[in-house]
């Protein structure tokens, strides 16, 4: 495989964006994907694309990226290729397509829809770390005795185990590398331009592709977008506010709707009591009763119920946890088991930087979390960022303001009450990225494309006709 083509493109994008098209002329030397019916679902085609582990060492070791294709249902009206980048980190784009995809019949008719498992995920050389360490993280709550030096020691041990079980790819999992993998896919497909749909964490690679290969974009739709201009403190604060906002929307529903089985109950107090019990090690995971549910696990479980949102399911969870008898004391933290387990969550450390100087600084940032989300105490991003603060390998894709020039008009979709990618992120990305329009869904949940006919129609018109909605367009809540 010849990778010099993509390096030339990246260099041109960084130095002289207008030179990009002329730079990538050797696509004929990149083998086309060997499409074959997918073993898991023969309705779709599967293949792999070979890419270097380190894009700065094109002649070094390689990995295979798993890709899937849903061919256009109406070839006579086909507009081109739509590449879908999944969220996560850890989402499988191959699984998304094999399970039926997320796109409208009109998009399925007009595009070859292609997705992938990003590097480090599932079929694409998964990031694997020691199962014993993954299953027993240290105390992440300074207010409950957590120590930042213990977190840093754990992060070093975990990273070493990831390197042992994954190899050198552990240092090359960032969104820029994924964007370059997408460019390798484009070259392999032999198409001049891609339409790109990216969702949640996938928007990190979507934005990176726009920076590196603007002339290769026909369209780019960023659904529930990450704001990569934030420093660690800003990331923590905005995530905490998003979690609190989404929880307040849930409690407001429960107060006004008698079908909520906690109707008439102080739901904030219910959560506070559960958080205290989790801090004492008294709760068990509802899905895995053999596991103790610690405070950060509780925050994660609750926040994830707000993704759809599934308010009734969250109510059931809170009631079930409240009814649990106290669990037995948590066993001591496990040592290495020697057995690997997929750990795509650690990919997060390749793209974000969190500076925590010492115990006092960590405690101060914890108090800031509490003030931004007084009910939840902390967003689940707190644990991920704290872990990354001690990760021994610096992030390869440092946070920065968008650096785009020469892209087509870009469309951003975001919900008003998103617990994971807050509307303030989308507003800032749209303001900082030239020729970008934000469409706001005035409802709840994470992931906007298929929320309502309004959101789907606006996105489809953009991807098909390249028509962006008017500035400040809103779709009403369902």
Residue pairs with C-beta under 8 A, 6 or more apart in sequence:
1 30
1 31
1 50
1 51
1 62
2 26
2 29
2 30
3 51
3 52
3 55
3 58
3 184
4 26
4 58
5 23
5 24
5 25
5 26
5 27
5 29
5 30
5 187
6 24
6 55
6 180
6 183
6 184
6 187
7 55
7 58
8 23
8 24
9 20
9 23
9 24
9 183
9 212
9 213
9 216
10 55
10 180
10 183
10 212
10 213
11 23
12 19
12 20
12 23
13 20
13 211
13 212
13 213
13 214
14 212
17 214
17 215
17 405
17 406
18 215
18 406
20 213
20 214
20 215
20 216
20 406
21 215
21 216
24 187
24 216
27 187
27 188
27 190
28 190
30 184
30 187
30 188
31 188
32 188
32 189
32 190
33 47
33 48
33 49
33 67
33 69
33 185
33 188
33 189
34 47
34 48
35 45
35 46
35 47
35 69
36 45
36 46
36 47
37 43
37 44
37 45
37 46
38 44
38 45
38 46
38 68
38 98
39 46
40 98
41 98
44 68
44 69
44 70
44 97
44 98
45 68
45 69
45 71
46 66
46 67
46 68
46 69
46 94
47 67
47 69
48 64
48 65
48 66
48 67
49 64
49 65
49 67
49 116
49 181
49 184
49 185
49 188
50 62
50 63
50 64
50 65
51 62
51 63
51 64
51 65
51 119
51 180
51 181
51 184
52 58
52 59
52 60
52 61
52 62
53 60
53 61
53 62
53 63
53 168
53 169
53 172
54 60
54 61
54 168
54 171
54 172
55 172
55 176
55 177
55 180
61 168
63 119
63 124
63 125
63 169
64 124
64 125
65 116
65 117
65 118
65 119
65 124
65 181
65 184
65 185
66 94
66 116
66 117
66 122
66 123
66 124
67 94
67 114
67 115
67 116
67 185
68 93
68 94
68 97
68 98
68 114
68 115
68 116
69 97
69 112
69 113
69 114
70 97
70 101
70 108
70 112
70 113
70 114
71 112
72 78
72 108
72 109
72 110
72 111
72 112
72 113
73 105
73 108
73 109
74 109
74 110
77 109
77 110
78 110
78 111
78 112
79 110
79 111
79 195
79 464
80 111
80 112
80 191
80 193
80 194
80 195
80 218
81 111
81 112
81 114
81 186
81 189
81 191
81 194
81 195
82 103
82 107
82 111
82 112
82 113
82 114
82 194
82 195
82 196
82 197
82 463
83 114
83 115
83 116
83 182
83 185
83 186
83 194
83 195
83 196
83 197
84 93
84 96
84 97
84 101
84 102
84 103
84 113
84 114
84 115
84 197
84 198
84 199
84 202
85 93
85 115
85 116
85 118
85 178
85 182
85 196
85 197
85 198
85 199
85 202
85 203
85 205
85 206
86 92
86 93
86 96
86 115
86 117
86 118
86 199
86 200
86 201
86 202
87 199
87 200
87 201
87 202
87 224
87 447
88 118
88 121
88 200
88 201
88 202
88 344
88 347
89 118
89 120
89 121
89 201
89 344
89 345
89 347
89 348
90 121
90 342
90 344
90 345
90 347
91 121
91 199
91 200
91 201
91 202
92 117
92 121
92 122
92 123
93 115
93 116
93 117
93 118
93 202
94 115
94 116
94 117
94 122
94 123
95 117
95 122
96 102
96 115
97 113
97 115
101 108
101 113
102 449
102 450
103 113
103 197
103 449
104 450
104 456
104 460
106 460
106 464
107 113
107 460
107 463
107 464
110 464
111 195
111 463
114 185
114 189
116 124
116 181
116 182
116 185
117 123
117 124
118 124
118 178
118 181
118 202
118 205
119 125
119 169
119 172
119 173
119 177
119 178
119 181
120 126
120 127
120 166
120 169
120 173
120 344
120 347
121 127
121 344
121 347
122 342
122 344
125 166
125 169
126 166
126 342
126 344
127 162
127 166
127 169
127 170
127 173
127 342
127 343
127 344
127 346
127 347
128 162
128 165
128 166
128 340
128 341
128 342
128 343
129 158
129 161
129 162
129 165
129 166
129 340
129 341
129 343
129 346
130 158
130 161
130 162
130 164
130 165
130 336
130 337
130 338
130 339
130 340
130 341
131 337
131 339
131 340
131 341
132 334
132 335
132 336
132 337
132 338
132 339
133 154
133 157
133 158
133 161
133 334
133 335
133 336
133 337
134 158
134 341
134 343
135 291
135 334
135 341
136 333
136 334
137 154
137 383
137 387
138 146
138 147
138 150
138 151
138 154
138 333
139 145
139 146
139 147
139 150
139 294
140 146
140 151
140 294
140 295
140 296
140 382
140 383
140 386
140 387
141 279
141 295
141 296
141 366
141 377
141 378
142 148
142 359
142 362
142 363
142 366
143 363
143 366
143 370
144 279
144 295
146 362
147 359
148 356
148 358
148 359
148 362
148 386
148 389
148 390
149 359
151 386
151 387
151 389
151 390
152 389
152 390
153 390
154 387
154 390
155 387
155 388
155 389
155 390
155 391
155 392
156 390
156 392
157 336
158 346
158 387
159 170
159 346
159 391
159 392
159 393
160 392
161 336
161 340
162 170
162 343
162 346
163 170
165 340
170 393
171 393
171 396
172 350
172 396
173 346
173 347
173 350
173 396
174 350
174 351
174 395
174 396
174 397
175 204
175 205
175 207
175 208
175 228
175 350
175 351
175 397
176 205
176 208
176 212
176 396
176 397
177 396
177 397
178 204
178 205
178 208
179 205
179 206
179 208
179 209
179 211
179 212
179 213
180 212
182 194
182 196
182 205
182 209
183 209
183 212
183 213
183 216
186 193
186 194
186 213
186 216
192 216
193 215
193 216
193 217
193 218
194 216
194 217
194 218
195 217
195 218
195 219
195 220
195 221
195 463
196 206
196 209
196 217
196 219
196 220
196 221
197 221
197 223
197 449
197 463
198 205
198 206
198 207
198 220
198 221
198 222
198 223
199 223
199 224
199 447
199 449
200 223
200 224
200 226
200 420
200 421
200 446
200 447
201 226
201 348
203 222
203 223
203 224
203 225
203 226
203 421
204 226
204 228
204 351
204 397
206 220
206 222
207 222
207 225
207 226
207 228
207 402
207 404
207 429
207 433
208 397
209 216
209 217
209 220
210 217
210 220
210 402
210 404
210 407
210 410
210 433
211 402
211 403
211 404
214 404
214 405
214 406
214 407
215 406
217 407
217 408
218 408
218 466
219 408
219 409
219 410
219 411
219 462
219 463
219 466
220 407
220 408
220 410
220 411
221 410
221 411
221 412
221 413
221 449
221 459
221 462
221 463
222 410
222 411
222 412
222 413
222 429
223 412
223 413
223 414
223 447
223 448
223 449
223 459
224 413
224 414
224 415
224 418
224 420
224 421
224 426
224 446
224 447
224 448
225 412
225 414
225 421
225 425
225 426
225 429
226 421
226 425
227 238
227 424
227 425
227 426
227 428
227 429
228 351
228 397
228 399
228 400
228 402
229 399
229 400
229 401
229 402
229 428
229 429
229 432
230 238
230 399
230 425
231 353
231 355
231 399
232 352
232 353
232 354
232 355
232 356
232 385
232 389
233 355
233 365
233 368
235 352
235 354
235 381
235 385
236 354
236 365
236 368
236 369
236 372
236 379
236 381
236 382
236 385
237 368
237 369
237 372
238 422
238 424
238 425
239 379
239 381
239 382
239 420
239 422
240 368
240 369
240 372
240 373
240 376
240 378
240 379
240 381
240 382
241 372
241 373
241 422
241 424
242 379
242 418
242 419
242 420
242 421
242 422
242 424
243 299
243 303
243 306
243 373
243 376
243 379
243 380
243 419
244 372
244 373
244 374
244 375
244 376
245 417
245 419
245 422
246 303
246 306
246 309
246 417
246 418
246 419
246 444
247 271
247 302
247 303
247 306
247 373
247 375
247 376
247 419
248 375
249 306
249 309
249 417
249 444
250 267
250 306
250 309
250 311
250 314
251 267
251 268
253 260
253 311
254 260
254 262
254 263
254 265
254 267
254 311
254 315
255 263
257 263
259 312
260 311
260 312
260 315
261 315
261 316
261 319
262 270
262 315
262 318
262 319
267 318
268 375
270 318
270 322
271 302
271 318
271 375
271 376
272 375
273 322
274 283
274 298
274 318
274 321
274 322
275 295
275 298
275 299
275 376
275 377
277 283
277 326
278 293
278 294
278 295
278 297
278 298
279 294
279 295
280 326
281 292
281 294
281 327
281 329
281 330
282 324
282 326
282 327
283 292
283 293
283 298
283 321
283 324
283 327
284 290
284 291
284 292
284 293
284 324
284 327
285 291
285 292
285 293
285 297
285 301
286 293
286 301
286 317
286 320
286 321
292 327
292 330
293 301
293 321
294 330
295 377
295 378
296 378
296 380
296 382
296 383
298 321
299 376
299 377
299 378
299 379
299 380
299 382
300 380
300 383
301 317
302 314
302 317
302 318
302 376
303 376
303 379
303 380
303 419
303 420
304 380
305 311
305 313
305 314
305 317
306 314
306 419
306 444
306 445
306 446
307 419
307 420
307 445
307 446
307 447
308 445
309 419
309 444
309 445
345 384
346 387
346 391
348 384
348 388
349 387
349 388
349 391
349 393
349 395
350 393
350 395
350 396
350 397
351 395
351 396
351 397
351 399
352 385
352 388
352 395
352 399
353 388
353 394
353 395
353 398
353 399
354 385
354 386
354 388
354 389
355 389
356 362
356 365
356 386
356 389
356 390
362 386
366 378
366 382
369 377
369 378
369 379
369 382
370 377
370 378
373 379
388 395
401 432
402 429
402 432
402 433
404 433
404 434
405 434
407 434
407 435
408 435
408 466
409 435
409 436
409 437
409 466
409 468
410 433
410 435
410 436
410 437
411 436
411 437
411 439
411 458
411 459
411 462
411 468
411 469
412 426
412 429
412 430
412 436
412 437
412 438
412 439
413 426
413 438
413 439
413 441
413 448
413 449
413 455
413 458
413 459
414 421
414 423
414 425
414 426
414 438
414 439
414 440
414 441
414 448
415 423
415 440
415 441
415 443
415 444
415 445
415 446
415 448
415 451
416 423
416 440
416 441
416 442
416 443
416 444
416 477
417 423
417 443
417 444
417 445
418 444
418 445
418 446
419 446
420 446
421 446
423 440
426 438
426 440
427 438
429 436
430 436
430 437
430 438
437 468
437 469
437 471
437 473
438 471
438 472
439 448
439 455
439 458
439 469
439 473
439 474
439 475
440 472
440 473
440 474
440 475
441 448
441 451
441 452
441 454
441 455
441 474
441 475
441 477
442 474
442 475
442 476
442 477
443 451
443 452
443 475
443 476
443 477
443 478
444 477
445 451
448 455
449 455
449 456
449 459
450 456
451 475
451 478
452 475
452 476
452 478
454 475
454 476
455 475
458 469
458 473
458 475
461 467
461 469
462 468
462 469
